[in-house]
Amino acid sequence: MDIIQAIIIGIVQGLTEFLPVSSSAHLVFIQEIMGVQSSLAFDTLLHIGTLVAIFAYFWNDIIHMIKSFFSSLADIPRGQFKKNFQEDQYKKLAWLVIIGTIPAGLAGVLFKSNFESLFSSILAVGIFLIITGFLLWGSERFSQRIRPEDKKPLKKLTIKNSLIVGIAQAFAIAPGISRSGATISAGLFLGFQRELAARYSFLLSIPAIFGAALVQAKDITSLDMNTAALVAGFLASAITGYLAIKFMLKLIKERSLLIFAYYCWIVGIIAVALSLYFHI
């Protein structure tokens, strides 16, 4: 893989990680189109690039959440945990990001090997993309809209709802099921304020990506690729990921997700058709 190919793959990863169109599906497609085969370790390196993008965009929120998490531990012996959990939005958000990560963590441990073979199946990726389209379409059609003047947007973010969104994230282990699409859709179905659904989705990706990076850390250090290509792909993923977050948060407040549903349907149908015709 040369530098140009690494940059292209990095751009695809950065954009599609946060747009609800499935980064795993598009990584399969772009590698098939360019005739290159990247390793799982390189894909994980690109995911770390998107993790950097999340930290860069949500830096202040993340710092507040970390401080609030440790502060909440001190609330336990004082018997003030429950009260402060409800009243302090950062304490609540910190704990619910952790709780929401549990389903994806279990799915990764228990079912990852069962889904790895699907990453080479264009047919499977196409089918799951079509399912992602229906999730996006359904969440737009049936979600409850919270009034802009609502002063407590986190009231819908409960332990139960965070687990439901976490279960939606767990299904993204299948290539073609968009992680951001599944979690944002779940949030909208649950009545989250639109911006909160996106922000919680992005924050929820931090432990998932970080955990995957830890698992693949040994393989990343032994990647047999041009160093310049590795750096180029990483930077491309980080920069485009940051831009995608900014774009998505603005779009979800002003417009619907239906355009992404249509996109997933079109690309998914094309993938299924090509797979059946060319037997790939």
N, C-alpha and C positions, 0 to 999 in steps of 0.2 A: 504494500500500500504506500503510495507516494504522498507528498504533502497536500497536493490539490485534492486528492481523494479523501484524505483525513479531514480536511477543512469542510468539504461538502457533507461528509457524514456527521461531523460535529455540528454544522448548521442545522441539519435535519433533526438531530437529537435535541438541540437547544430549543428549537421552535416547537416541536411536537410533544415535548415533555409537558408543557404547560397549556398548549392548545389542546382541546379535547378530541384528538384524532388518533391517538395511540402512537407513542414513540417506538415501541417494539415493532409494530407493523411496518412503520416507515423505514426503520433500520433494515428490516428484511427486504423490503422493496428496493431501497437504494443500493444495497449491496448486490442484489440480483441484477439490477440494471447496469451497474458499473462492472460487474463480473469480479468483485473482490469478496473475500471472506474474512471478516474481522473476528477476533476472539471475544469470548465473554468478558475477559479481563479488559480489553479495549473498550467495549461497550460500557463497562462499569466505570472506567476512567472518564468517559464522556458524561456519565451520570454524575460523577463528582463535580464536573464542570457546571452542571445545572444546580448542584447543591451550593456551589459558590455563588451562583446567581441568586438563589433564595436568600442566602445569608446577606448578600450585598443589598438586596431590596428590603428585606424585613429586619435589618440589623437592630434597630431600636426596639422593635417588638420582641425579638429573640433575647436580647440582653435583659429586658424587663421580665420576660418569662422565666429565664434562668434564675434571676435574683428572687423572683416571687416563689419559684418552686422551693428553693432552700429556705426561704422565709416561712413557707407553709409547713415545712417539717418542724420548725420551732413552735408552730401553733398547736401541734398534736399534744404535747405534754401539758399545755395550758388549757386544753379543752376548747380551743377557739377555731379548730380546723374547719368544721362545717360552716360556721358563721362567716369566716373570712373567705372560704371557698366560694360562697354565693355572692359576697359583696365585692371581692377584688377580681376584676376581669382577667388580669394577667395570671393570678393563681389558678383561676378556673381554667383558663386556656391552656396553661402549662400541663396541668393534670389530664385534661381531656385530649390533648395531643398524645400523651403517653398511653392513655387508655385506648384511644382510637387506633393506635399502632398494633395492639395485641393481635387482632385477627390476621393482619397481613404477616406478622411474624410467625404465627402458627402455620399459616398456609405455606409460607416459604420453606419452613422446616419439614412439613409433612407431605407437601404435594409438588414441590419444585421439580423433582426428577420426572414426575409424570407429565409435566407440561413442556420440558425442555425439547422433546422431539418435535413439538408443534411449531417451533421457531423456524424449522426448515420446510414447513408446509404452507404454501401460498393459499391453498384451499381453506385451511383452518384459519389463517390470518384474515382472509376475506370474510368468512362467516362471522368471526368475532367482531370485525369492523361493522358489519351490518347490525349486529346486536348493539354495539355502541351507539350507532345512529338512532336506534329505537329508544335507548335510554335517554339520549339528549332530547329527542322529540317528545317523549312522554313527560319528562321533567318540565319542559316548557308548557305543555298543554295542561298539566294537572297540578303544578306547584301552587302553593298559596303565596300570595304577594304580601309582604309586610309593608306597612305604610312608611314612607320616608321619615316621618316625624317620630317614629318609634325610638325612644331613648335607650332602650335596653335590647339591642340586637342579639346579645348572647343568651337571652332567656330561653331560646329554642335549643341552645347547645347544652344538652344534658348528658349524663353518663350513658343513658340508654341510646340517645341519638348519636353520640360519638361512636359507640360500638357499631351501630348500624352503618354509619359512614365508613368505619373501619372495615366492616365486612365487605362493603362495596369496593374498597381499595384492595382487599384480598383477592377479589375476582380478577383484578388486573394482572395477576400472575399469568393469565392466558394471553398470548400475543394477539393483539387486535382489540382487546378490551382496554380502552384508554383509562389510565389511572385517574387523571384529572377529570375526564368525562364522567367516570363512574362515581367519583366522590362528590363532584359538584352536583350531578344529577340527584344523588341521594340526599344531599343537603337541601336542594330545592323541593324534592318530594316531601321532606320533613318540615318545610315551611321556613327554612333559614332565609334571612335577608340575603339578597343576591350577592352582594359584595362579600358578606361573611362566608357564604358557601364556597366562594373561590379562595378567599384568604385561608380558611381552615383547610381546604384541600391542599394548598401549597405548603402550609406549615406542617401538615400531616405527612408530607413526602420526606421531610427532613430525617426522621428516624429510619424510615424505610430505605432511603438511598444510603444513609450513613451505615446502616447495618449491612447492606449488600457490599459496600466498599470494604468493610472490615473482613467480610468473608473472603473477598477476592484480593485482599491486600497483598498476599504472597505472590499471586499470579501477576498482579499489576507490576510489581518490582522486577519480574523476570520476563516482561514483554519483549519479544524479539522483533522490534520495529525501530525504524529510524527515529531518533530522539526528536528531531525537528518536526516530524509528522505527528508524534505524540503530543508535543506542545501545541502545535497548530490546531489539532483536533480539539484539545482541551479548551483552548482559548475561544475557539469558534463556538463551542457548546456553551461556555459561560456567558459570553457576550450576547448571543442570540437568545439564550435562556432568560437573561435579565430583560431584554426587550419584549420577549413574549409575555412575561409576567405583567409588565407595565401595560401592554396592549390588552391583555385578557381582563385585567381588573377594570380598565376603562370601558371595554366593550360590554362586559356583563352588566354594568350599571345602566348602559344606554340602549343596548339592543339585545335581541334574543339569541339563543344558541342554535336556532334552527338551521342556520347556514352550515354549521359543522355537522349537524345530523344529515343534511343532504350530501355533504362532501363524503362522509363515512359510507353512506349508502352507495354513492356512485363508485368510489374507489373499491369498496368491498365487492360490489357486483362485478366490476371489471376483473378483480383478482380471482373471483370464483370462476368466471367465464374463461379466463386465460388458463387457469389451472386445469379445468376440465378439458379444454381444447388441446392444450399442449402436454397434458399429463405431467405437470410439474408440481 
